[in-house]
Amino acid sequence: MTAYFNAVKAELKDGKIALLVLVFTVARVIYGLKWVESGIGKLVWFSDGKLNSAAKIQTMITNIAGEKVTNFDPLGINQSFAWVAKNVFLGMPGLTDGLVVIFEILVGLFMILGFRVFWGALIAMFMNIQFIAGGSFNNFGYIWTNLAMFKFAKYAELIGVDGFLRFKNSKKLLQTGDRPQSA
């Protein structure tokens, strides 16, 4: 463990890397806490016996495949997605509610722990797009955060579970190609 901390200290001597690691580690933890908070808040769905996803899925179907939006879907992607939503997820709102809670908490834990940040951000991006399609328009900040996490996942994970595992397996934290380019 000491060797890992010494390797982190060595990486942080480079000012650009230190800044990226600091910014994305703090952002990752704050972002993760918000995802866990959101998932735990949705546990109310189970405690009050009211399943919420059926109405959200119906709204999403209308928003992505209603009469007003089909003109902008030349490949039929919206129609295909609406068909899946209607014929698969709309028929099982209880499972959908459970999956939303589980995945929100998992995304949050992945971010907090610095474990598989890229994949957590990918799942988060998928969920955020669905939330937007369902009528929740307060997700644009999350979309931008996901995009940043895609690009800078290695720096966000440096101080975290993946950074430790990467060091344990290869004795290196960042590969030569992972370093920020000089201007």
C-alpha positions in Angstrom: 0.0 0.0 0.0 2.9 2.3 0.8 4.3 1.7 -2.7 1.0 2.8 -4.2 0.9 6.0 -2.2 4.5 6.8 -3.2 3.6 6.2 -6.8 0.7 8.6 -6.5 2.9 11.2 -4.9 5.4 10.8 -7.8 2.6 11.2 -10.4 1.3 14.3 -8.6 4.7 16.1 -9.0 3.6 16.9 -12.5 1.5 20.0 -12.2 -0.9 19.2 -15.0 -1.5 15.7 -13.7 -2.0 17.0 -10.2 -4.6 19.5 -11.3 -6.5 16.9 -13.4 -6.4 14.3 -10.6 -7.5 16.9 -8.0 -10.4 18.3 -10.1 -11.7 14.9 -11.3 -11.3 13.2 -8.0 -13.4 15.9 -6.2 -15.9 16.0 -9.0 -16.1 12.2 -9.1 -16.9 12.0 -5.3 -19.4 14.8 -5.4 -21.1 13.3 -8.5 -21.1 9.9 -6.9 -22.7 11.2 -3.7 -25.5 12.8 -5.8 -26.2 9.5 -7.6 -26.3 7.5 -4.3 -28.6 10.2 -2.8 -30.9 10.0 -5.8 -31.0 6.2 -5.7 -31.8 6.2 -2.0 -34.4 8.9 -2.5 -36.2 6.6 -5.0 -36.4 3.8 -2.4 -39.6 5.7 -1.3 -41.1 4.1 -4.4 -41.0 0.8 -2.7 -41.9 2.0 0.8 -45.2 3.7 -0.3 -46.2 1.0 -2.7 -46.5 3.4 -5.6 -44.6 2.5 -8.7 -43.5 5.5 -10.6 -41.8 4.3 -13.7 -44.9 3.4 -15.8 -46.0 7.0 -16.1 -42.4 8.1 -16.8 -42.0 5.4 -19.5 -45.2 6.5 -21.2 -44.1 10.1 -21.2 -40.7 9.1 -22.6 -42.5 7.1 -25.4 -44.6 10.2 -26.2 -41.6 12.5 -26.1 -39.4 10.4 -28.4 -41.9 8.9 -30.8 -45.0 11.1 -30.7 -46.5 12.5 -33.8 -44.5 15.8 -33.5 -41.1 14.1 -33.4 -41.4 11.3 -35.9 -40.5 13.7 -38.7 -37.0 14.0 -37.3 -36.3 10.3 -37.1 -35.2 9.2 -40.7 -33.6 5.9 -39.5 -36.4 5.0 -37.2 -34.2 5.0 -34.1 -36.8 6.8 -31.9 -39.5 4.5 -33.1 -37.5 1.4 -32.4 -36.5 2.6 -28.9 -40.2 3.5 -28.2 -41.2 0.0 -29.3 -38.8 -1.5 -26.8 -39.9 0.8 -24.1 -43.6 0.1 -24.7 -43.3 -3.7 -25.2 -40.6 -4.5 -22.7 -40.2 -1.9 -19.9 -43.8 -0.7 -19.8 -45.0 -4.2 -19.0 -42.8 -4.5 -15.9 -42.8 -1.2 -14.0 -41.8 -2.9 -10.7 -38.6 -4.4 -12.2 -37.8 -1.1 -14.0 -38.2 0.8 -10.7 -35.9 -1.6 -9.0 -33.3 -1.4 -11.8 -33.3 2.4 -11.7 -32.6 2.4 -7.9 -29.9 -0.3 -8.2 -28.1 1.3 -11.1 -28.3 4.8 -9.5 -26.7 3.5 -6.3 -24.1 1.5 -8.3 -23.1 4.4 -10.4 -22.7 6.5 -7.3 -20.6 3.9 -5.5 -18.4 3.4 -8.7 -17.8 7.1 -8.7 -17.1 7.5 -5.0 -14.7 4.6 -4.9 -13.0 5.4 -8.2 -13.9 2.0 -9.6 -14.6 1.7 -13.4 -15.4 5.4 -13.7 -15.7 5.2 -17.5 -18.3 2.4 -17.3 -20.2 4.1 -14.5 -20.3 7.3 -16.6 -21.6 5.3 -19.6 -24.4 3.8 -17.5 -25.1 7.3 -16.1 -25.2 8.7 -19.6 -27.7 6.1 -20.7 -29.9 6.8 -17.7 -29.6 10.6 -18.0 -30.7 10.4 -21.7 -33.7 8.3 -20.6 -34.6 10.8 -17.8 -34.4 13.7 -20.4 -36.6 11.7 -22.8 -39.0 11.1 -19.9 -39.4 14.8 -19.3 -36.8 15.6 -16.7 -34.8 18.5 -18.1 -32.5 19.1 -15.2 -30.0 16.5 -16.4 -27.9 18.5 -18.7 -25.2 19.1 -16.1 -25.0 15.4 -15.5 -24.6 14.8 -19.3 -21.6 17.2 -19.4 -20.1 15.6 -16.3 -20.5 12.1 -17.9 -18.7 13.4 -21.0 -15.8 14.8 -18.9 -15.6 11.5 -17.0 -15.3 9.5 -20.3 -12.4 11.6 -21.4 -10.6 11.9 -18.0 -11.5 8.6 -16.3 -7.8 7.6 -15.8 -7.2 10.8 -13.8 -10.4 10.4 -11.9 -9.5 6.9 -11.0 -5.8 7.5 -10.0 -6.7 8.0 -6.4 -9.3 5.2 -6.1 -9.8 1.5 -6.4 -8.9 1.3 -10.1 -5.7 3.3 -9.5 -4.7 0.9 -6.8 -5.5 -2.1 -8.9 -3.7 -0.7 -11.9 -0.6 -0.1 -9.8 -0.9 -3.5 -8.2 -1.0 -5.2 -11.6 1.6 -3.2 -13.5 3.4 -1.0 -10.9 2.4 2.0 -13.0 -0.4 4.4 -12.6 -0.4 6.3 -15.8 1.0 5.0 -19.1 3.0 7.3 -21.3 0.1 7.8 -23.7 -2.2 8.7 -20.7 -0.3 11.9 -19.9 -1.7 15.3 -20.9 -0.1 16.8 -24.0 2.1 19.9 -23.6 0.9 23.0 -25.3 
